[in-house]
Amino acid sequence: MYDNVKSRVKHMNLLSNSFESQLGVRHGECVYPFLFSMFINDLENMFVENGVNGIDVNMFKLFLILHADDIVVFANSIHDLQNSLDLLYAYCNKWKLRGNVAKLIHYTSHNIVLFCAI
């Protein structure tokens, strides 16, 4: 996709020497959100096929929001949330995806449980 891509790693405000990078998409690349959504386009089907309930919003069910490489999971109870997270975990294992556990948020309000992987 790219020619002669050089990368550097920043750690504790220090930059490594540059090295050639032949895999992946450049950080901030506008095509990245599209590629991510195409890669996980069957995640919604997995939730539906496994009877995930989500929450009621007007006249439809909301159980999952995907934006760029972020995932938000909605549930009405801790039990439903755990079921959804177990499915998400199985999906990630199947496709060898890894989330950043340090960026997880759990929020509960008005009997709605929200889980964000940012």
Secondary structure, DSSP 8 states (H G I E B T S, - for coil): --SS-EE--EETTEE---EE--SS--TT-TTHHHHHHHHTTTHHHHHHHTT---EEETTEEE-EEEETTEEEEEESSHHHHHHHHHHHHHHHHHTT----GGGEEEEEETTEEEEEE-
